[in-house]
Amino acid sequence: MKKRFPIAAVALLCAAQTAFSQLPAGLKPLPSNINQNSYPALTEDLRVVFRLRAPQADRVQIELGRRYDMTKDAEGFWTVTTDPQEEGFHYYSLVVDGIAVADPASESFYGMGRMASAVDIPEQGTDFYDVRDVPRGALRSDRYFSKVTNSWRHMYVYTPPGYDSDLSRRYPVMYIQHGGGEDERGWATQGRTDVILDNLIADGKAVPMIVVIANGNVAGAAGGTGYADDAQAAFRAEISGCIIPYVDGRYRTYTDARRRALCGLSMGGGQAFYSGLGSPLLFSHVGMFSSGLYGRGPEAEAFDVEAAMPGILTDTALYNDRLELFYISCGEGDPRIEPTKRAVALFREKGLEVEFSSFPGGHEWQVWRKSLHDFAQKLF
């Protein structure tokens, strides 16, 4: 029987053999690489080149949008060049003899229901999420006890520049939720929330605010998750009964609805819909980014928004009076885009005031970074 290296040993070999490699002209290492690895590398036309050494493997693939078979040379190096990629953040996996693993040459991120590698391809002419020499706030790691889950839970809290120096000042609060298969690490890491807010505040485009990034994975009483009614009810109990009271008790916040916002991406957009629109005493700014409520594909059944939120189509004056901002966004290449546009058109036809933005890209982080950047400028 042929002797095999364990997957972990193959991964270590891959990392060791990609570091400090001399790149051919026209290639640049990705900013998401770690330990000074030269690969993955980016071509001028936005193809990603992978090169690694795994001499004991029989088949190695890269899964980035689709699976690419890598070619092995006599020294055990595997290489492949992908199709051109869209600018932005893309998860990928290294597939060794049929087993998908994180690539040790890149950062790993929790965002596919597991840890996965990613390439973060810089977008030309876009710098709103790049670290600049501006006053910086703090991204704090915090824990609170949840009466809903009967457990300690983790959150990140962004406090703006100057928070620790002017102890008399209070701030409005944005609560921002992740999508399915993610947790609070998403907006803190992939979303670059603190960098985006630092830059906006420095440019005078957003008011200084506190941003709370909490874990929205709360199972319902019947075991439902995601968009299930019992899961949405559980999240509403979590944010209203546990998260907000903790934040208001620990941080210098304004505690009125006019200076409190709730937004989220995908599943988190659904949470913003149910808990934001459904809690007028808590929130007056609601943002839904790429929400699956409006259809997860062309054949998805129409979402009955009036049944889900009574009065939103038949008593629009009530919602218009309650809301300072109702914001919806979606990627132009997202399967949700057409159902989302139809929903926005229906809202406006019935007299509901809603702001809509779309951005290039699919169901992915570059769209959500731009959504946050746009939404935050309209708050408070």
N, C-alpha and C positions, 0 to 999 in steps of 0.2 A: 504494500500500500504506500502511495506517495506521501511523504512527510509534509505536513502542513504547518504553517505559522499560524498562531492564533490571530484573530482579527486585530486585537490590540497591538500585537507585535508588528503586523503589517502597517498599521496606522503610524506607529513610531518611526518605522523606516521611511514612510512617506514624508513625514515632517523633517527628518534629518537630511533627506536628499534634496529638498526644495529650498532650504535656507541658503542664503548668500550666493545663489546661482547667478551667473552673468547673463543678463537678459539680452537677446538680440535687439538690434535697432528697431524702433517703432513699438516696442512693448513697454508697459509700465505696470509695476506691481499694484494690486488693488489696495485701497486704504483699509479694507477689512482684513488684510493679511496680518498675521502675528509673528513674533520672533524673527522679524526681518526676512520672512520668506519672500522669494521673488515671484513665486507662482501661488495662486492664480494670477495671471497677468492680462492686461487689457490692450487690445490693438487699437489703432487709430479709428477704425470703423466699428468699434464697440463689440468686437468678438472677444470672448474670454478664452484664454489658452491655459490649459491645465497640464502639469507635468509632475510626475511623482515616480518613485521607485518602489516597486512591490514585486520582487522577482519570484516569489512563491505563489503568487496569485495566478489563476487560470483566466479570469476575465475581470476587467475593471471598467466601470462605467461612471459617467457623471450624469446626475439627474438635475437638470436645470431647465425647467419648462417641459422638456422631454428627455429621454435617455440617450446619451451619446456613448458609443463604444470607443474606448481608448485603444490605441495601438502600442504594442510592446516591442522594444528593440532588444538587441542581443545582450545589453547590460542590465536588462530588467526595468528600464524606464518606460513608463506609459505616458502617452501624450494624446491630446485631442484639442481641436479648436471648435468652438461652438458657432452657431449662427449669430448674427448681430443681435445684441440685447438692447432693450430699452434702458435709458438712464434711470437710475434709482436702485432700490434695495430688492434683492431677489434671493430667496432661500435656495439652497441646493444640497444634494447629498452625494457622498462618495459611495459607490456601490461596488463592493469587493466580493466576487463569487456569489452574487445574489443578495448579499446582506448590506443594507443601507446604513451608513455610519456618518458621523460628522468628520469633516476633513480637518486634521490637526494643523494644517497650514493656515487656517482661517479662524476668525472669531466664531464662536457658537452662540446661538440665540434661541430662546424659547419662543416658538411661534408657529409650530406645525403640530402642536400637541406633543412635541418632544424637542429636545435640543437639536439644532440643525445649523449647518454652516450657511454663510451668506456672502454674496458679493454686493458691495455698495458702490455702484458706478456713478461717479460725479456727473451732475447735470450742468452742461455748459451754460454760463450766464446766470446760474442760480446759486446764491450764497446765503440765503436766509437761515439755513441750518448749519452753517459753518461757524466754528469758534472764532470770535473776533476780539480785538483788544477793547472791550467795553466793560463797564461795571457788571459784575456777575452776581447772581443770586446763589442760593444753595439748594441742592437736591438732597433732602434729608430722608433717611431711612427711619421708619417709625412702626410701632406695633400697637394694636388695640385689642381689647377683648370683645368678641362678638357674642351677643346673647342669642343670635339667630343660629349660628353654627356651634355654639358652646365651645369655642376654641379661640386661641390667639391668632390674629391675622396680621399680615404685613401690608404696609402702604408706603408709597413715596410721597413726600410733600415738598413742592417747590416754594421757596420763599424768595421774594424779589430782592434786588440790591437795596441795601439800606435797612432791611428788616431788623437787623440786630443793633443798629445804631440809634434809631428813633423809636424808642419803646412806647411812645404815646400814640403812634399811628396804627390805625386799623386798615384792613384790606378786604376788597371783594374776593370771592372764591370761585374758581372754576373746578368742577369735578369732571374728570375725563376718564372714560372707560375703554378698555381693550376689546378685542374681538374674540370669537370662538377659537379654541386651541391656543390661547395666549393667557397671560396674566399681567400683573402690574409691571413686570419688567419690560413689556412691549413699549409703552409710551415713554418710559424712563430711558430706554436704550435705543431701540430701533427708531422710535419717534423723535428723539432728540428734543424733548419738550423744554428742558431747561435752557438749551442753547437758543431755540426759537424765541422763547420769551425774553431772554436777556437781550437779544438783538432788537426785538420789537420795542421793548421798553427804552433801550438806549436811543433808538431812532424817533422816539416820541409817537410811535404808531399804536401802542397799546398802553393802557394804564397799568401801573404796578398792581399785581394781583398774586394771590396764593393759588397754587394749582395742586389739587389732590388727585393722586393716581392710585386707586385702590383695586384690589382683586375682586372682580365681578363674578367669579365662579362660585355661585351659591345654588345648591340643588334645592328644588322644591320639595314640599311635603310628600308628594307622590313620586319623587325621584326624577322629576323633569329637569332638564338643563336647557341652556340656550334660549330659544324663543318660546319655549313651553310656558303656558299661563302660570303654572305653579312656580316655575323658576323665576319668572318676572315678578311675581308677588313676593318671593323670598328676597330678591334683590331690593325691591322697594322697601321691605322691612329692614334690610341691612343698612341701606344708605340713610333712611330716615331715622331709624332707631338706634343705630350704632355708629356709623361713620361720621355723619354730620355732628351729632352731639360730642363725639370725641374731638373732632377738629375744632369746633367752636370753643370747647373747654381748654384746649391746649395752645391754640394759636390765636393771634389777635385778628379776628375776623369781624366783618359786618355780618349780622345774623338775620337780616331781612331778605326776603325773596328777590327784591329788586337788585340786590348785589350778590346774587348767587346764580351760577350757571351749571348746567349738566349737558355734557356732550359725549359722544363715543363713536367708535368705528364698528361697522358690521353688527355683530351681536350687541356691542355696546351702544350702537345707534338705536337698536330696539329697546335697550334699557333706558336710554334718554327719552324715547317716545313715551313709554309707559310710566316711568317714574318722574320724568320731567314735566310732560304735559298733564299728567294725572296728579301732580302735587303742586297746585298753584300757590300754596302757602310756603313752599320751599324754594321754587325756582321760577324765574321769569325769563331766562335765556336758555334755549334748548337747541342743541346742534346734533344732527344725524349725518354721519359720514358713511356712505356706501352701505346703507342698511339693507339687510335681506328682507325686511318687512315688505318691501316693494317688489319682491320677486327675485328668486335666485337663478332664474334662467328664462328664456323666451316662453317656455311652456308653463311657467309657474301660474298657479291660480291667482286671480286678483285678490289683493288684500282688502278686506272690508274695514276700512278705516273708521267709519261711523260706528260700527258695532264695537270696535276695539276702544274707541274714545268717543263716547256719546256726546253729540253736540258740536263736534269739530267741523262738520259740514252743514249742520242745521242751525247752529247758534254761534256763528263765527264771530259776532261782535263780542261775545263773552271771552273767547280765546284771544282775540285781538287786544282786548282791554287787559287781560292777565299778562300777556307776553310782551316783553320788551323786544325780543328777537326770537324768531323761529327760523332756523337755518338748516338747509339740506344741501349736501354735496355728493358727487359721485364721479368715478373715473370714466372717461369717455370710451374706454375699451372694456368696461365692466359689464357683464351680462345684466346687471341690475339697472343700467343706465336708462333704457327705454321705459320700463315700469316706473322708475323714479321720476322721469320727465312727465309721464302721464299723471302720476300722483300730484306733482307740483301744479300741473295745469288744472287739475280738478280742484285743488285747494284754492287757487286764484279765481277760478270760475265761481266758486261758492262765496268768495269774499274774504277768505282767510289770507292774512298777510304773511308771506313766506319769502325768504331770500334763498336763491339757488345758485350754486356755482358748480362747474365741472372742470376737470383737469385732465391732461393727457395721462394715459395709463389705465391699467386694469384694477383688479382688487388687490392693491398693494400699497406699500408704505410711502412711496413718493406722493401718491394722491392724498394720503392721510396727513403727511407732513404739511402739504399745501393747504389742506382743509383746516388744520389747526392754525396755521399762519393767517389764513383769511378770517376764520371765525374769531380769533382772539382780538383782532383789530376792531371788531364790531361790538365788543362787550363794554358794558358799564359806562 
